[in-house]
Each structure stands twice: as structure tokens, then as C-alpha cells.
């Protein structure tokens, strides 16, 4: 039996703000890391360290991982692949070529992908006209961000990097659907299992890149990866689970509006420049997200 949700408290808002800062700041640290650390190696170290931290945290809370024959491991594998390994690779690879603020804006399309996928896979999540308008408006923002020149040169390196970030957003949308359908499991256990599977997926290529390039990595890159593992991955998972249990997923959705703004601000702090098209695209994307996620009882269809 689930506990009835309460109205968000000041503590919930503080936790949401912390979660937004953690997620939004990740792009700047990824940008610094991939300057000398290959994406696959970055992913392996980030996810592996976070998996160890969350597994220890789950056991400290008296939670044990299910037996290997438990079918929930198949769900954990799907969550790990689409929620961590694949999108982390897309984002890390893409940020070798584009600024962290732009990456944060593109990831803002994740709720739009979630709405479209939920129409197919989740009962009761009908893709009505209001949501369709939201999806169209949101992806119009992506087109605005890419720009006519980028669209005319889709084979260009920077364009593919931006499309990789959009691919990561789609992966996060798939992950959100899987999270809704996973069998009932304590959040600490499912998060630890997800990260363990994600680390296993990242192991082959990550080890290969660490062997080849590990000696060339700048110390500052290792510090950035350490923060990515502790903050935007492990700590953010703990905060997310607590807020979801206290205030619910609809309250958590506000983070989708705030994270791109945090990404832009952190990008400015590390010296990146934000053009007018990026600011305009952010506004259009967030308008699309707002339309797509607006509750049916708040607006007529």
C-alpha cells in the first residue's frame, strides 16, 4: 500500500533545487572531463563508482539486492542501458564538440520523448492534441537551436554531436517508461541494480579506453569524474528517490524546466558564451515541455 502524497514542503523544494543544481552542473563537468578522458572511460568510472556508493547505501538501509535468477534483473538491465550507459555515452561524446549549456538545452526535450512513448506503452497516457502541440513546439526549439546552417550540413561533426544529445534525451524517455512498468521494488535497490548493470555494459569499451589513454588524463579530469559519480549520479539518485516518495513524480517534473537553466548558468561560469538563438531555443523547448506535461484537468483538450 502506497503512502498518500502530501503537498510539497519547504524541504521538498530545497531538495528539488539541489537536484536541479546537481543535474544542471553535470554538463560543465562532463565538458571538462572529455577534454582528456575518452567518453567510454568517463562513463565506466562515473557509473562504476556511483554503483558502489549506492549499493553500499542500500545495504546500510537494510536492503539486499535480489538473487541473480530474479526477473527484476532484466528490468534493471534495461534501466541501466537506457538510463545510464547509452545516454551517458551520447552526452559525453557530444560534449567533445558542443558547449555544456547547449547540451543541457537539448536534454530538455526528454519529457517530450516520454509523452510520445507513453502513448504507445503506458495505458491511460493518451497523446491528445494538447500534448501533440507541445511535442511540435518543443522540437521546433531544437530546430531553432541547430539552426538552418546546421540542418543543411547534417553530416557535419557538430550537428551529429547535437543529434547525439537528442538521442540521449530519447533514451531518458525510454527509461522513464521502463521505470513506470518495473515490478515493485524499493527505490534504493532498483537504483543500485540499475547502476550495476550499467557499469557492466560500460566495462568492455571503458576498460579498453582506460588502458589506452589512462596515463594521458589530466588530474582535473579525474576530479570532475569524481564529482560526477558522487553528485549528479549517486547523490542525485538518493535525492530523487526521497522527493518522489514525499511529493510525487508530478512535483519532480519541475526539474525538467529548471535543469536546462542551471546548465546554461554553469556554462557561463566556466566561460562559455550563450548566443541569442540558444536563449530563444530554451524558451521554445520549455514552452513545449509545459504544454506536453500539462495535466488534462488544467486545460481543455
NORMO-V901915 format. One record per pair of residues at least 12 apart in sequence whose C-alpha atoms are under 10 Angstrom apart, sorted by the first residue. I is the first residue (numbers start at 1). J is the second residue. Records with the same first field share a line. If there is no record, write none. Layout:
I=J, J
This chain:
2=245
3=245, 246
4=245, 246, 247, 248
5=244, 245, 246, 247, 248, 249
6=245, 246, 247, 248
7=246, 247, 248, 251
8=243, 246, 247, 248, 251
9=246, 247
11=243, 246
12=239, 242, 243, 244, 246, 247, 251, 252
13=243, 247, 251, 252
14=243
15=236, 239, 240, 242, 243, 252
16=236, 239, 240, 242, 243, 244, 251, 252, 253, 254, 255, 258
17=254, 255, 258, 259, 262
18=231, 235, 236, 239, 240, 255
19=231, 232, 235, 236, 237, 238, 239, 240, 243, 252, 255, 258, 259
20=232, 236, 252, 254, 255, 256, 257, 258, 259, 260, 261, 262, 263
21=231, 232, 236, 255, 258, 259, 260, 261, 262, 263, 265, 266
22=227, 228, 230, 231, 232, 233, 235, 236, 239, 259, 262, 263
23=104, 228, 231, 232, 233, 236, 255, 256, 258, 259, 260, 262, 263
24=100, 101, 103, 104, 105, 232, 255, 256, 258, 259, 260, 261, 262, 263, 264, 265, 266, 267
25=100, 101, 104, 228, 231, 232, 259, 260, 262, 263, 264, 265, 266, 267
26=100, 104, 224, 225, 227, 228, 229, 231, 232, 233, 259, 262, 263, 266
27=91, 92, 95, 99, 100, 101, 102, 103, 104, 228, 232, 260, 262, 263, 264, 266, 267
28=95, 99, 100, 101, 103, 104, 224, 263, 264, 265, 266, 267, 268, 269, 270, 272
29=100, 220, 221, 223, 224, 225, 226, 227, 228, 232, 266, 267, 270
30=42, 43, 88, 91, 92, 93, 95, 96, 100, 221, 224, 225, 227, 228
31=91, 92, 93, 94, 95, 96, 97, 98, 99, 100, 101, 103, 221, 224, 267, 270
32=95, 96, 100, 218, 220, 221, 222, 223, 224, 225, 270
33=92, 95, 96, 217, 218, 219, 220, 221, 222, 223, 224, 225, 228
34=92, 93, 94, 95, 96, 97, 217, 221, 224, 225
35=95, 96, 97, 217, 218, 221
36=96, 213, 214, 215, 216, 217, 218, 219, 220, 221, 222
37=92, 209, 210, 213, 214, 215, 216, 217, 218, 221, 222, 225
38=89, 92, 93, 96, 206, 209, 210, 212, 213, 214, 217
39=88, 89, 90, 91, 92, 93, 94, 95, 96, 205, 206, 209
40=85, 86, 88, 89, 90, 92, 93, 202, 203, 204, 205, 206, 207, 208, 209, 210
41=89, 202, 203, 204, 205, 206, 207, 208, 209, 210, 211, 212, 213, 214, 225
42=88, 89, 92, 202, 206, 209, 210, 221, 222, 224, 225, 226, 228, 229
43=84, 85, 86, 87, 88, 89, 91, 92, 198, 199, 202, 203, 205, 206, 225, 228, 229
44=85, 88, 89, 198, 199, 200, 201, 202, 203, 204, 205, 206, 207, 209, 210, 225, 229
45=199, 202, 203, 206, 207, 210, 222, 225, 226, 228, 229
46=88, 195, 199, 222, 224, 225, 226, 227, 228, 229, 230, 232, 233, 234
47=80, 84, 85, 88, 194, 195, 196, 197, 198, 199, 200, 202, 203, 225, 228, 229, 230, 233, 234
48=195, 196, 197, 198, 199, 200, 202, 203, 229
49=195, 196, 199, 225, 226, 228, 229, 230, 233, 234
50=192, 195, 196, 199, 226, 228, 229, 230, 231, 232, 233, 234, 235, 237
51=191, 192, 193, 194, 195, 196, 197, 198, 199, 229, 230, 233, 234
52=192, 195, 196, 199, 229, 234
53=192, 195, 229, 230, 233, 234, 235
54=188, 189, 190, 191, 192, 193, 195, 196, 230, 233, 234, 235, 237, 238
55=188, 189, 190, 191, 192, 193, 195, 196, 234
56=188, 192
57=188, 189, 192, 234, 238
58=186, 187, 188, 189, 190, 191, 192
59=188, 189, 192
61=188, 189
63=186, 187, 188, 189
64=186, 188, 189, 192
65=185, 186, 188, 189, 190, 192, 193
66=185, 189, 190, 193
71=183
72=182, 183, 184, 185, 190, 193
73=190, 193, 194, 197
74=182, 193, 194, 197
75=178, 179, 181, 182, 183, 190, 193, 194, 197
76=178, 179, 182, 189, 190, 191, 192, 193, 194, 195, 196, 197, 198
77=193, 194, 195, 196, 197, 198, 200, 201
78=174, 175, 178, 179, 182, 194, 197, 198
79=171, 172, 174, 175, 176, 177, 178, 179, 182, 190, 191, 193, 194, 195, 197, 198
80=175, 190, 191, 192, 193, 194, 195, 196, 197, 198, 199, 200, 201, 202
81=171, 172, 175, 194, 195, 197, 198, 199, 200, 201, 202
82=168, 169, 170, 171, 172, 173, 174, 175, 176, 178, 194, 198
83=168, 169, 170, 171, 172, 173, 174, 175, 176, 178, 179, 194, 195, 198
84=168, 171, 172, 175, 194, 195, 197, 198, 199, 201, 202, 233
85=168, 171, 195, 197, 198, 199, 200, 201, 202, 203
86=167, 168, 171, 172, 198, 201, 202
87=107, 164, 165, 166, 167, 168, 169, 170, 171, 172
88=165, 168, 171, 172, 202
89=164, 165, 168, 202
90=161, 162, 163, 164, 165, 166, 167, 168, 169, 171
91=103, 104, 107, 161, 162, 163, 164, 165, 166, 167, 168, 169
92=161, 164, 165, 168
93=160, 161, 162, 164, 165
94=157, 158, 159, 160, 161, 162, 163, 164, 165, 166, 168
95=158, 161, 162, 164, 165
96=158, 161
97=157, 158, 159, 160, 161, 162
98=157, 158, 159, 161, 162, 165
99=162, 263, 264, 267, 272, 273, 274
100=260, 263, 264, 265, 266, 267, 268, 270, 272
101=260, 261, 262, 263, 264, 265, 266, 267, 268, 272, 273, 274, 278
102=145, 146, 162, 165, 260, 263, 264, 267, 274, 275, 278, 279, 281, 282
103=161, 162, 163, 164, 165, 166, 168, 260, 263, 264, 267
104=165, 169, 259, 260, 261, 262, 263, 264, 267, 282
105=141, 142, 145, 165, 166, 257, 259, 260, 261, 262, 263, 264, 278, 279, 281, 282, 283, 285, 286
106=138, 139, 141, 142, 145, 146, 162, 163, 164, 165, 166, 167, 168, 169, 260, 278, 281, 282, 285
107=142, 162, 165, 166, 167, 168, 169, 170, 172, 256, 259, 260, 285
108=138, 142, 165, 166, 169, 255, 256, 257, 258, 259, 260, 261, 282, 285, 286, 288, 289
109=135, 138, 139, 141, 142, 165, 166, 167, 168, 169, 170, 172, 173, 256, 260, 282, 285, 286, 288, 289
110=138, 166, 167, 168, 169, 170, 171, 172, 173, 174, 176, 256, 289
111=135, 138, 169, 170, 172, 173, 176, 253, 256, 257, 286, 288, 289, 290, 292, 293
112=131, 132, 134, 135, 136, 137, 138, 139, 169, 170, 173, 285, 286, 288, 289, 290, 291, 292, 293
113=135, 138, 139, 166, 167, 169, 170, 171, 172, 173, 174, 176, 289, 292
114=169, 170, 171, 172, 173, 174, 175, 176, 177, 292, 293
115=127, 131, 132, 134, 135, 173, 176, 177, 289, 292, 293
116=131, 132, 135, 170, 173, 174, 292
117=170, 173, 174, 176, 177
118=173, 174, 176, 177, 178, 180
121=174, 177, 178, 181
122=177, 178, 180, 181
127=292
128=292, 296, 301
129=292, 300, 301
130=288, 291, 292, 293, 294, 295, 296, 299, 300, 301
131=288, 289, 290, 291, 292, 293, 294, 295, 296, 301
132=288, 291, 292
133=288, 289, 291, 292
134=284, 285, 286, 287, 288, 289, 290, 291, 292, 293, 294
135=285, 287, 288, 289, 290, 291, 292, 293
136=285, 288, 289, 291, 292
137=284, 285, 286, 287, 288, 289, 291, 292
138=281, 282, 283, 284, 285, 286, 287, 288, 289, 290, 291, 292
139=166, 281, 284, 285, 288, 289
140=281, 284, 285, 288
141=277, 278, 280, 281, 282, 283, 284, 285, 286, 287, 288
142=162, 163, 166, 278, 281, 282, 284, 285
143=281, 285
144=277, 278, 280, 281, 282, 284, 285
145=162, 275, 276, 277, 278, 279, 280, 281, 282, 284, 285
146=158, 159, 162, 163, 277, 278, 281
147=159, 277, 278, 281
150=162
186=241
187=237, 238, 240, 241, 242, 244, 245
188=237, 238, 241, 242
191=234, 237, 238, 241
192=234, 237
195=233, 234
240=252
250=293, 294, 295
253=289, 290, 293
254=290
256=286, 289, 290
257=282, 283, 285, 286, 287, 289, 290
258=286
260=282, 285, 286
261=279, 282, 283
264=278, 279, 282
